[in-house]
Amino acid sequence: MARRFRERFRSDGELSDLPVHSLTGVITVPEAQQRNPSPWALITRRVCYALVLLIIVAVVVYVDRDGYSERLSFIDALYYSAVSLSTTGYGDITPVTETARVVNIILITPMRVAFLILLVGTTLSVLTEESRRSLQIQRWRSRVRNHTIVIGYGTKGRSAIAALLADGVPASQIVVIDTDRAALARAENKGLVTVHGSATKSDVLKIAGVTRARAVVVAPNLDDTAVLVTLSVREMAPSAFIVASVRESENQHLLEQSGADSVVISSETAGRMLGLATVTPSVVEMMEDLLSPDEGFSVSERPVAEDEVGANPRNLADIVLGLVRSGELYRLDSPEADSVEPGDRLLYVRRVTSEDVMGR
């Protein structure tokens, strides 16, 4: 059944089998420095330069309009400028006086060369830009390791990325997959690598490097899409840590059966917060503070210090909420959390200052 389900979403062609230059419209790797203009911007700019040259030559020719084989109107001067700068040279209008010929030698001929350089340079710039982007994508695909893939750049996806960035994950280590180019443009502006396509397609997951990813956040808008994506990711990346989000609790077991390591039920979480807000709004405010990456408090994880080994977590300087041992989380009321052991990690409440926010 799972195989038939995946067949419905299988793509006809494998993106991962395409040459790198064919992926420039699929993968976007943000520049570390200021972004270069797009090829269309380069073309527009150079065309404007060429038009300026064309008008300058037309004005020069029109000023000396009596020095040509016939008296020229401005349209004639513009026509002569166009055919001369483009080296077409029909020969129907020619300079006949010495002054006109000297102007052609000293002024118009260099402008003709500059005009040709603009036209040829535009093509070379576009080709060079495409080659540079192709090389950038090829280098990224060969080097990316232990990154985090976020599927869906909606409200949940953006919040997940904000939390990752707040915990110190570099933006270059986060890859966003989405079908909405406007959403991907916003992600790119934040310095994130983006992949345009549906994560239900295995080839899209491949070019995002899912087989080498450390973690995958599945946050689409539909629960059935989340199940399919989770199933595909688990099949392709058995060791990746998968966190998935669903709207309805009855779909939680489907995601767990599909291979999700952790499932967040968005509707129930929001419902609990709404219920608490009607009774104890201050509790909701504190919980939002703990979950927010901005100033205030946040829940963080850190390794235990050497002088903390053997101590009771309740007696430490930090407000400890839980203890992680061998990948297992223990609450403070469990017997395993009576004392801290070497290699343990502590979940604690950390104060976030304005300096921490600016440092991100």
TIMARMI-379132 format. One record per residue (C-alpha): residue number from 1; residue in three letters; x, y, z. Coordinates in nm, 4 decimals. Layout:
<tizas>
NUM:ALA:X:Y:Z .
...
</tizas>
This chain:
<tizas>
1:MET:0.0000:0.0000:0.0000 .
2:ALA:0.2788:0.2402:0.0891 .
3:ARG:0.4455:0.1679:-0.2466 .
4:ARG:0.1235:0.2405:-0.4364 .
5:PHE:0.0783:0.5587:-0.2348 .
6:ARG:0.4254:0.6809:-0.3300 .
7:GLU:0.3760:0.5896:-0.6954 .
8:ARG:0.1004:0.8501:-0.7205 .
9:PHE:0.3528:1.1210:-0.6419 .
10:ARG:0.6501:0.9879:-0.8351 .
11:SER:0.7985:1.2374:-1.0836 .
12:ASP:0.8496:1.1444:-1.4461 .
13:GLY:1.2068:1.2671:-1.4568 .
14:GLU:1.4741:1.2608:-1.1885 .
15:LEU:1.6014:1.6085:-1.1053 .
16:SER:1.9063:1.4539:-0.9431 .
17:ASP:2.0086:1.3087:-1.2812 .
18:LEU:2.0044:1.6468:-1.4561 .
19:PRO:2.3277:1.8415:-1.5166 .
20:VAL:2.4088:2.1035:-1.2558 .
21:HIS:2.3323:2.3993:-1.4837 .
22:SER:1.9739:2.2731:-1.5128 .
23:LEU:1.9250:2.3122:-1.1365 .
24:THR:1.9896:2.6882:-1.1201 .
25:GLY:1.6130:2.7456:-1.1172 .
26:VAL:1.5586:2.4796:-0.8500 .
27:ILE:1.8360:2.5292:-0.5928 .
28:THR:1.9302:2.8721:-0.4620 .
29:VAL:2.2422:2.9127:-0.2513 .
30:PRO:2.2507:3.2650:-0.0996 .
31:GLU:2.5634:3.4715:-0.1455 .
32:ALA:2.7816:3.5310:0.1586 .
33:GLN:2.8303:3.8840:0.0343 .
34:GLN:2.5894:4.1216:-0.1352 .
35:ARG:2.3746:3.9500:-0.3923 .
36:ASN:2.4713:3.9984:-0.7555 .
37:PRO:2.2104:4.1385:-0.9947 .
38:SER:2.0052:3.8907:-1.1926 .
39:PRO:2.0837:3.8236:-1.5613 .
40:TRP:1.7749:4.0202:-1.6627 .
41:ALA:1.8942:4.3177:-1.4588 .
42:LEU:2.2321:4.2979:-1.6321 .
43:ILE:2.0676:4.2885:-1.9743 .
44:THR:1.8403:4.5829:-1.8931 .
45:ARG:2.1285:4.7920:-1.7651 .
46:ARG:2.3458:4.7275:-2.0705 .
47:VAL:2.0602:4.7938:-2.3109 .
48:CYS:2.0126:5.1308:-2.1427 .
49:TYR:2.3818:5.2062:-2.1899 .
50:ALA:2.3549:5.1139:-2.5578 .
51:LEU:2.0522:5.3403:-2.6042 .
52:VAL:2.2403:5.6286:-2.4422 .
53:LEU:2.5305:5.5775:-2.6870 .
54:LEU:2.2844:5.5644:-2.9746 .
55:ILE:2.1260:5.8950:-2.8775 .
56:ILE:2.4623:6.0658:-2.8194 .
57:VAL:2.5828:5.9700:-3.1687 .
58:ALA:2.2514:6.0806:-3.3213 .
59:VAL:2.2839:6.4241:-3.1556 .
60:VAL:2.6458:6.4609:-3.2735 .
61:VAL:2.5496:6.3687:-3.6307 .
62:TYR:2.2477:6.5988:-3.6274 .
63:VAL:2.4593:6.8962:-3.5118 .
64:ASP:2.6814:6.8422:-3.8185 .
65:ARG:2.3905:6.7431:-4.0448 .
66:ASP:2.5235:6.9510:-4.3381 .
67:GLY:2.8393:6.7421:-4.3584 .
68:TYR:2.6691:6.4324:-4.4998 .
69:SER:2.5596:6.3193:-4.8441 .
70:GLU:2.2154:6.4673:-4.7785 .
71:ARG:2.0723:6.7125:-4.5303 .
72:LEU:1.9594:6.5084:-4.2318 .
73:SER:1.6567:6.5305:-4.0083 .
74:PHE:1.6905:6.4042:-3.6517 .
75:ILE:1.5238:6.0790:-3.7567 .
76:ASP:1.7837:6.0455:-4.0338 .
77:ALA:2.0585:6.1107:-3.7771 .
78:LEU:1.9108:5.8482:-3.5460 .
79:TYR:1.8898:5.6016:-3.8359 .
80:TYR:2.2518:5.6701:-3.9335 .
81:SER:2.3540:5.6251:-3.5693 .
82:ALA:2.1796:5.2874:-3.5491 .
83:VAL:2.3197:5.1404:-3.8701 .
84:SER:2.6658:5.2807:-3.7978 .
85:LEU:2.6981:5.1608:-3.4368 .
86:SER:2.5623:4.8182:-3.5270 .
87:THR:2.8180:4.8011:-3.8139 .
88:THR:2.5357:4.7367:-4.0608 .
89:GLY:2.6439:5.0297:-4.2831 .
90:TYR:2.3958:5.0428:-4.5725 .
91:GLY:2.5913:5.3274:-4.7337 .
92:ASP:2.2876:5.5403:-4.8160 .
93:ILE:2.4100:5.8157:-4.5806 .
94:THR:2.7825:5.8953:-4.5748 .
95:PRO:3.0004:6.1758:-4.4357 .
96:VAL:3.1308:6.3943:-4.7190 .
97:THR:3.3004:6.6887:-4.5476 .
98:GLU:3.6321:6.6671:-4.3662 .
99:THR:3.4715:6.7746:-4.0390 .
100:ALA:3.2109:6.4988:-4.0560 .
101:ARG:3.4753:6.2393:-4.1404 .
102:VAL:3.7023:6.3535:-3.8565 .
103:VAL:3.4061:6.3298:-3.6149 .
104:ASN:3.3386:5.9758:-3.7405 .
105:ILE:3.7022:5.8758:-3.6889 .
106:ILE:3.7580:6.0377:-3.3509 .
107:LEU:3.4159:6.0021:-3.1890 .
108:ILE:3.1769:5.7661:-3.3658 .
109:THR:3.4249:5.4816:-3.4339 .
110:PRO:3.5222:5.4436:-3.0630 .
111:MET:3.1530:5.4540:-2.9744 .
112:ARG:3.0883:5.1833:-3.2317 .
113:VAL:3.3482:4.9643:-3.0607 .
114:ALA:3.1958:5.0422:-2.7187 .
115:PHE:2.8504:4.9547:-2.8535 .
116:LEU:2.9707:4.6149:-2.9736 .
117:ILE:3.1453:4.5516:-2.6426 .
118:LEU:2.8180:4.6217:-2.4623 .
119:LEU:2.6263:4.3751:-2.6802 .
120:VAL:2.8876:4.0997:-2.6569 .
121:GLY:2.9546:4.1735:-2.2902 .
122:THR:2.5874:4.1284:-2.2055 .
123:THR:2.5898:3.7751:-2.3443 .
124:LEU:2.9180:3.6933:-2.1721 .
125:SER:2.7948:3.8328:-1.8405 .
126:VAL:2.4793:3.6226:-1.8510 .
127:LEU:2.6751:3.3091:-1.9395 .
128:THR:2.9322:3.3823:-1.6711 .
129:GLU:2.6615:3.4395:-1.4098 .
130:GLU:2.4916:3.1105:-1.4978 .
131:SER:2.8252:2.9275:-1.4854 .
132:ARG:2.9060:3.0822:-1.1486 .
133:ARG:2.5702:2.9789:-1.0049 .
134:SER:2.6121:2.6266:-1.1442 .
135:LEU:2.9550:2.5994:-0.9828 .
136:GLN:2.8145:2.7308:-0.6559 .
137:ILE:2.5376:2.4701:-0.6562 .
138:GLN:2.7815:2.1929:-0.7442 .
139:ARG:3.0145:2.2948:-0.4606 .
140:TRP:2.7240:2.3110:-0.2130 .
141:ARG:2.5919:1.9688:-0.3091 .
142:SER:2.9347:1.8111:-0.2676 .
143:ARG:2.9998:1.9682:0.0736 .
144:VAL:2.6641:1.9712:0.2518 .
145:ARG:2.6611:1.7396:0.5543 .
146:ASN:2.4656:1.7141:0.8811 .
147:HIS:2.2268:1.9896:0.7789 .
148:THR:1.8618:2.0402:0.8706 .
149:ILE:1.5908:2.0267:0.6053 .
150:VAL:1.2677:2.2169:0.6694 .
151:ILE:0.9801:2.1099:0.4464 .
152:GLY:0.7286:2.3909:0.4154 .
153:TYR:0.7998:2.7595:0.4760 .
154:GLY:0.4604:2.8445:0.6185 .
155:THR:0.3892:2.9605:0.9724 .
156:LYS:0.5133:2.6371:1.1293 .
157:GLY:0.8211:2.6145:0.9100 .
158:ARG:0.9219:2.9754:0.9764 .
159:SER:0.8777:2.9283:1.3513 .
160:ALA:1.0888:2.6113:1.3435 .
161:ILE:1.3662:2.7934:1.1572 .
162:ALA:1.3520:3.0845:1.4030 .
163:ALA:1.4043:2.8358:1.6864 .
164:LEU:1.6945:2.6701:1.5037 .
165:LEU:1.8642:3.0031:1.4420 .
166:ALA:1.8055:3.1025:1.8045 .
167:ASP:1.9842:2.7838:1.9151 .
168:GLY:2.2881:2.8758:1.7078 .
169:VAL:2.2320:2.6664:1.3957 .
170:PRO:2.3996:2.8513:1.1038 .
171:ALA:2.1628:2.9657:0.8294 .
172:SER:2.3885:2.7921:0.5759 .
173:GLN:2.3068:2.4598:0.7455 .
174:ILE:1.9311:2.4961:0.6912 .
175:VAL:1.7640:2.3938:0.3642 .
176:VAL:1.4050:2.4917:0.2888 .
177:ILE:1.1862:2.2941:0.0467 .
178:ASP:0.8652:2.4537:-0.0789 .
179:THR:0.6578:2.4897:-0.3958 .
180:ASP:0.5888:2.8603:-0.3380 .
181:ARG:0.8587:3.0740:-0.4990 .
182:ALA:0.7510:3.3831:-0.3035 .
183:ALA:0.8015:3.1933:0.0233 .
184:LEU:1.1397:3.0667:-0.0970 .
185:ALA:1.2439:3.4219:-0.1847 .
186:ARG:1.1733:3.5246:0.1748 .
187:ALA:1.3744:3.2280:0.3009 .
188:GLU:1.6623:3.3180:0.0692 .
189:ASN:1.6636:3.6729:0.2069 .
190:LYS:1.7313:3.5212:0.5488 .
191:GLY:2.0394:3.3440:0.4131 .
192:LEU:1.8809:3.0000:0.3814 .
193:VAL:1.9461:2.7513:0.1031 .
194:THR:1.6227:2.6842:-0.0844 .
195:VAL:1.4949:2.4071:-0.3111 .
196:HIS:1.1896:2.4639:-0.5273 .
197:GLY:0.9701:2.1577:-0.5614 .
198:SER:0.7386:1.9201:-0.3817 .
199:ALA:0.8935:1.7184:-0.1005 .
200:THR:0.6622:1.4321:-0.1977 .
201:LYS:0.9017:1.3738:-0.4886 .
202:SER:1.2046:1.1643:-0.4039 .
203:ASP:1.4256:1.3494:-0.6530 .
204:VAL:1.3538:1.6818:-0.4796 .
205:LEU:1.4573:1.5268:-0.1482 .
206:LYS:1.7724:1.3900:-0.3110 .
207:ILE:1.8949:1.7242:-0.4416 .
208:ALA:1.8262:1.8735:-0.0963 .
209:GLY:2.0727:1.6178:0.0419 .
210:VAL:1.8251:1.4256:0.2562 .
211:THR:2.0496:1.1168:0.2692 .
212:ARG:2.3157:1.3226:0.4485 .
213:ALA:2.0848:1.5364:0.6626 .
214:ARG:2.1040:1.5366:1.0410 .
215:ALA:1.7388:1.6277:1.0916 .
216:VAL:1.4252:1.6864:0.8845 .
217:VAL:1.1362:1.9085:0.9943 .
218:VAL:0.8130:1.8126:0.8175 .
219:ALA:0.5736:2.1087:0.8336 .
220:PRO:0.3369:2.1095:0.5334 .
221:ASN:-0.0171:2.2434:0.5453 .
222:LEU:-0.1914:1.9067:0.5002 .
223:ASP:-0.1676:1.6014:0.7247 .
224:ASP:-0.1752:1.3511:0.4383 .
225:THR:0.1181:1.5320:0.2774 .
226:ALA:0.3054:1.5140:0.6075 .
227:VAL:0.2516:1.1371:0.6221 .
228:LEU:0.3744:1.0837:0.2673 .
229:VAL:0.6780:1.3066:0.3114 .
230:THR:0.7712:1.1392:0.6394 .
231:LEU:0.7419:0.7973:0.4776 .
232:SER:0.9678:0.9023:0.1888 .
233:VAL:1.2244:1.0709:0.4134 .
234:ARG:1.2492:0.7717:0.6465 .
235:GLU:1.2965:0.5352:0.3527 .
236:MET:1.5725:0.7508:0.2012 .
237:ALA:1.7406:0.8613:0.5267 .
238:PRO:1.7095:0.5899:0.7950 .
239:SER:1.9372:0.7712:1.0407 .
240:ALA:1.7872:1.1216:1.0117 .
241:PHE:1.5929:1.2613:1.3060 .
242:ILE:1.2438:1.3435:1.1773 .
243:VAL:1.0164:1.5929:1.3505 .
244:ALA:0.6702:1.6209:1.1966 .
245:SER:0.3686:1.8384:1.2576 .
246:VAL:0.0036:1.7445:1.2151 .
247:ARG:-0.3157:1.9388:1.2686 .
248:GLU:-0.5293:1.6560:1.4079 .
249:SER:-0.4329:1.4126:1.6850 .
250:GLU:-0.5923:1.1132:1.5096 .
251:ASN:-0.3172:1.1347:1.2490 .
252:GLN:-0.0354:1.1150:1.5025 .
253:HIS:-0.0068:0.7362:1.4853 .
254:LEU:0.0185:0.7527:1.1044 .
255:LEU:0.3224:0.9761:1.1286 .
256:GLU:0.4790:0.7612:1.3968 .
257:GLN:0.4231:0.4505:1.1838 .
258:SER:0.5739:0.6353:0.8866 .
259:GLY:0.8953:0.6901:1.0800 .
260:ALA:0.8658:1.0232:1.2616 .
261:ASP:1.0787:1.0411:1.5776 .
262:SER:0.8704:1.3230:1.7238 .
263:VAL:0.5211:1.4460:1.6367 .
264:VAL:0.3802:1.7867:1.7283 .
265:ILE:0.0020:1.8245:1.7201 .
266:SER:-0.0587:2.1875:1.6306 .
267:SER:-0.4350:2.1978:1.6868 .
268:GLU:-0.4213:2.0434:2.0359 .
269:THR:-0.1305:2.2620:2.1410 .
270:ALA:-0.3137:2.5745:2.0277 .
271:GLY:-0.6324:2.4522:2.1971 .
272:ARG:-0.4574:2.4007:2.5297 .
273:MET:-0.3077:2.7475:2.5095 .
274:LEU:-0.6484:2.8960:2.4368 .
275:GLY:-0.8009:2.7113:2.7309 .
276:LEU:-0.5255:2.8242:2.9674 .
277:ALA:-0.5591:3.1819:2.8447 .
278:THR:-0.9202:3.1953:2.9636 .
279:VAL:-0.8298:3.0791:3.3137 .
280:THR:-0.4676:3.1729:3.3790 .
281:PRO:-0.3480:3.4155:3.1070 .
282:SER:-0.0230:3.4782:3.2929 .
283:VAL:0.0720:3.1106:3.2473 .
284:VAL:0.0205:3.1397:2.8722 .
285:GLU:0.2306:3.4548:2.8667 .
286:MET:0.5132:3.2749:3.0450 .
287:MET:0.4906:2.9730:2.8135 .
288:GLU:0.5058:3.1987:2.5083 .
289:ASP:0.8073:3.3679:2.6621 .
290:LEU:0.9795:3.0315:2.7064 .
291:LEU:0.9063:2.9347:2.3456 .
292:SER:1.0016:3.2702:2.1966 .
293:PRO:1.3602:3.3231:2.0728 .
294:ASP:1.3432:3.6939:2.1602 .
295:GLU:1.4258:3.8614:2.4907 .
296:GLY:1.3034:3.6956:2.8069 .
297:PHE:1.3416:3.3291:2.8996 .
298:SER:1.3868:3.0224:2.6826 .
299:VAL:1.4248:2.6498:2.7331 .
300:SER:1.7741:2.5340:2.6353 .
301:GLU:1.9899:2.2256:2.6606 .
302:ARG:2.3504:2.2080:2.7755 .
303:PRO:2.6020:1.9429:2.8858 .
304:VAL:2.6677:1.9027:3.2558 .
305:ALA:2.9810:2.0599:3.4011 .
306:GLU:3.2424:1.8508:3.5795 .
307:ASP:3.1595:2.0039:3.9170 .
308:GLU:2.7911:1.9188:3.8695 .
309:VAL:2.8425:1.5407:3.8364 .
310:GLY:2.6796:1.3569:4.1271 .
311:ALA:2.4642:1.6523:4.2297 .
312:ASN:2.0873:1.6567:4.2382 .
313:PRO:1.9544:1.8587:3.9385 .
314:ARG:1.7122:2.0415:4.1705 .
315:ASN:2.0056:2.1886:4.3635 .
316:LEU:2.1924:2.3363:4.0672 .
317:ALA:2.2166:2.7091:4.0038 .
318:ASP:2.0066:2.6845:3.6873 .
319:ILE:1.6354:2.6036:3.6883 .
320:VAL:1.6515:2.2475:3.5517 .
321:LEU:1.3389:2.1049:3.3888 .
322:GLY:1.4666:1.7654:3.2796 .
323:LEU:1.7644:1.5431:3.2225 .
324:VAL:1.8672:1.3727:2.8970 .
325:ARG:2.0652:1.0496:2.9324 .
326:SER:2.1554:0.8274:2.6378 .
327:GLY:1.8975:1.0051:2.4269 .
328:GLU:1.6194:0.9492:2.6806 .
329:LEU:1.4462:1.2400:2.8555 .
330:TYR:1.3765:1.2031:3.2292 .
331:ARG:1.1639:1.4393:3.4333 .
332:LEU:1.2937:1.5547:3.7701 .
333:ASP:1.0418:1.3360:3.9571 .
334:SER:1.1826:1.0164:3.8040 .
335:PRO:1.4379:0.8050:3.9981 .
336:GLU:1.6902:0.8315:3.7124 .
337:ALA:1.7083:1.2097:3.7668 .
338:ASP:1.8122:1.1932:4.1332 .
339:SER:2.1757:1.2646:4.0444 .
340:VAL:2.3698:1.3915:3.7431 .
341:GLU:2.6022:1.1471:3.5663 .
342:PRO:2.8885:1.2163:3.3233 .
343:GLY:2.7606:1.2611:2.9686 .
344:ASP:2.4158:1.3801:3.0775 .
345:ARG:2.2570:1.6904:2.9294 .
346:LEU:2.0306:1.9274:3.1166 .
347:LEU:1.7161:2.1019:2.9982 .
348:TYR:1.7080:2.4327:3.1804 .
349:VAL:1.5554:2.7803:3.1699 .
350:ARG:1.7981:3.0299:3.0212 .
351:ARG:1.7598:3.4048:3.0220 .
352:VAL:1.7866:3.5581:2.6749 .
353:THR:1.9391:3.9065:2.6696 .
354:SER:1.9457:4.1670:2.3953 .
355:GLU:2.3153:4.0854:2.3414 .
356:ASP:2.2227:3.7232:2.2656 .
357:VAL:1.9633:3.8342:2.0100 .
358:MET:2.2064:4.0738:1.8403 .
359:GLY:2.4749:3.8018:1.8342 .
360:ARG:2.2534:3.5834:1.6161 .
</tizas>
